[in-house]
């Protein structure tokens, strides 16, 4: 998962309870947020992640996440949060992209330009390389084809000198050769579904999901508000509230409109309620009548 603005992404997760398609990668972003923004140390970061994920993941098993939380909490201090507002695609680059012979090839080239510039931004020595697996590049370009056809499309971009392959055996990274310093033509502000952003630029009917913000193809028959994934899981949207006893922020599914305490405080409140009930019952037991 690559995110343009990790601070904004972490804050969105903490406000909405939406962990995204890759909760493990989200945990790494949250760990850096807790360290660099909230100033938490390793142990506190692990506790925060454990508390949050136990609320958001059905059938949560703490032992299954223990090693990951320890790893991301340990590594959180090694890198600052990435905070990029948008990635430009320049006029000269768009001219070359739009001259390619097929819309799919244009979409792939556009995606690779965006990814290469992203890696250039976060690492000054990147030198226009796309450091992602082939399948991940095509997923971001929104092109679903077999592996052999993916290789053919890469070869087509190599033939017209849009990209070049790494010379290392077994390394599928590619270097984009068409990046320039001409005037920006458009800006990409979301690295999910980059291919759809190119299709939107070309005038195709795309809308932003009102729940997760990703672009999806809009139907002419109805004006959908949500992408397919969010439409399917809309009933599981989370609600956040502050526990009335301890002040901790808690997530529950939105259909739970009555909870007002975290799990620990709810258990304590229930025990106190039963204790008071039994104490009251004891006081109500009639005393034995004196013998005549």
N, C-alpha and C positions, 0 to 999 in steps of 0.2 A: 504494500500500500504506500503510495506517495501522495503527500498532502502539501499544498502550497503554503498554507498558514496553519502551523501546528498549534499555536496558541488558540486561535479561533476554533479549530476543530476540537481541542480539549474542552474548551468552555461550552461548546455546543453539546458535547457528550454529557458533560456534567449538568447541563440544564434540561436536556431532553431524555436522557437515559438510553439514547440510541448508540450502540457500540459499533455500528457499521458492519460491513461484510467480513472484516477480519479483526475479531476481538483481540487476538494476540498482538497484532501490530498496533492496535489502539492502546493496549496496555503500555507499550513502550513510549508512546506520545504522552499519555497521562503521567507516567513516571517522571518524564522530563519536565512536564508542567508542574507537578507537585514539588520538584526539586528547585527549579529555576524561578518559578513565580510565587509559590507558597512557602518556599524555604524549608521544606520538610527533609528529614534525613532518611536513610535507608529503611530502618525499622518502621517508621511512621508511614512511609510510602507503601510498604507491603501491606500494612494494616488497612490503609485507605483503599487500595486496590481490592483486597479481599472483601472488605465491607461492601464496596460498590458492585463488584461482580456477583456476589452472593444474592444481591437484590435483582440483578438484571438478567441472569442466566438461569433458565429452568433446570432443575435437577443439578444445581451447582455442586461440584465436588472439590473442596479446598485442596485436597492432596493432588488433584490433577493439574492445578494451577500454581502450586507452591514453587516449583523450580523456575517457571517463567517469571513470576512476580519477583523472586529473589534476583534473577538475572537482570531484568529491566531496571529494578531499583538500584542495583550495584552500578550499572552502566549509565544511569541518568545524568551524572555530573560530567560525563565525557564529552557531551555535545550540547550546544545551545539549541533552543527551539528554532525551527525554520519559520520565518515570518515573511513570506513573499505575497504581494497583493495580486500580481498577474504576470503572465509570460507573454511578451510581444512576439508576433509573427510579422516579419517585415515585408515591404512591398516587393523587393527583388525575389525573396523566397516564395511569396505567393505567385508571382509571375511564372516561376519555374514549375511550381506545384500544379497550377491550373493548366499548364501546357502538357501535362502527362496524359497518356491516351485513354485512361479509364477512370471513372469516379472512385473505384476502390483503391487504385494505385495512388490517386491524389490524396485520399483520406489517410492512407498509410504514411505517405511522405509528410503530410501535415502533422500527424501524430509524432513522427520521429523528430521533426524540427522542434516541436514543443518540448519533448522529453530531453533532447540534447541540450536545449537552452536552460531547462530546469537544472540539469546536472552541472552545467557551466556556472549557474548562479550560486549553487551551494558549494561548489569546489572549483577554485580558479584554475586548477591544472587539469581539468577534465578534457579540454580540447575537443569538444563537440561529440563526445562518445555517448551512445545510448547503452547504458549498463543494465539491461534487463533481459530476461529470457524471452525467446521468440514468442511463446504463447502469451506472455504478459503484454508485449507490444501490440499484438493483434487484438487482445481483449480491450486495451485502451483505445485502439482504432475502431472498435466495434465491427470487426470483420471475423466472421465465424466460418472458417474453411479448414480442410484437412492440412496436416503438417506439410505434405509434399507440395500443396498449392501455396502454402506460406513461403516455402523455400523458393518457389518459382517467382513469387512477387518480390522477394528480396533481390533475386538475381536480376529481375527487370529494372529495379532501382540502381543496382550496381552498373548495369550496361549503359544507363544514361547519366552515370556519374553523379547521382543524387547521394548515394552512400557508398562506403567501402567496408569490406569485412576485416575483422581482426586476422592477423597472420598466425596467431597462436592456434595450434591444433585443438579442436574441441571447444574453442571459445566462440560463442555466437554473438558477441557484442559487435555493434556496427558504428562507424563514424559517419556523421552527417557532413556532407561536403558543400552544402549550398547556403550555410548560414552567412549572413552579411550584416552590414551596419546601415542599411537604407532605412527610410522612414517606416515606422510601424504601420501595418495595414489593419490589424485587429489585435485584440488582447484576449488571452485565455485565462479565466479566473477560477477554473475548476479542473483538476486533473483526472476526474472520473469521466468516462465516456468522451474522450477527446474527439473521436471520430464524429460523434453527434454534433459537436460544436462546429465542425467544418460543414456538416450538412445543413445546419441552421444558417450559417453564413451564405450557403449556396441557395437559400430560399426555401428549403424543405420545411414541412410543418413540425416543429419541435416545441415542447413546452417544458418548463421546470417543475418538477414535483414539489408540491406545496408542503410535503412532509420532510423529505431528505434533500431537496434541491437539485437532484440529478436531472439531466435532460432526457426526455423520452419522446418517441414519435407520437404525435397527436393524431387521433382518428378524426376523419371528416364528419363522421356520423354523430359523435358526441364530444363534448368539451371536457375531457378527463382532467382531474386535478392531481392525481397521484400516478406514479410509475407502477408497473406491474407488481413489483416486490412490495411496495408500500400499500397498494390496494389489497394485496393478499393478507398483509399483517397489520392492517389499520386498527383492528380490534385490540391488538396487543400494545398500543401506544402507552407509554408510561406517564404516570403522574408523580410529581415531586411535592413533598410537603416537609415541614419542620416538626419534628417530634415535640409534643407539648411538654414533655417531662425533662428530656436531656438536651434538646435543641439541635440534635443531629438531623441532617438532611436525609430523607428517605425516599426511595422510589417504590411505587407499586403500580400494577396495571391500571389503566385509567378507569376501567369499569368498577374498580374498588374505590368508591367515593366516600367511604366512611372511616377508614383507618386514620388515626391521628397520632399514633405512637410507633416508634421503631420496635422491632421484634423483642429486644431485650427489655425495654420499658413496658411493653404490652404483657410480657410474661410476669414481670414484677407486679404490675397493676392487677393482673388476674389473681396472683397469689394473695395479694393484700385484700382483694375483694372477698375471696373464699375465707381468709383468716377472720375478717370482720364478721362474715356471715355466721361462722361457727361459734365465734365469741358471743354473738347476739343470741344464738340458739341456746347456748349454755345458760345464759341469764334468764331465758324464758322457761326453763324446766321448773315446774312447781315443786316447792319443798314438801316433804312428807308431813302429813297431819300428825299432831301429838297424840299419843295413846291416852285413852280415857281411863 
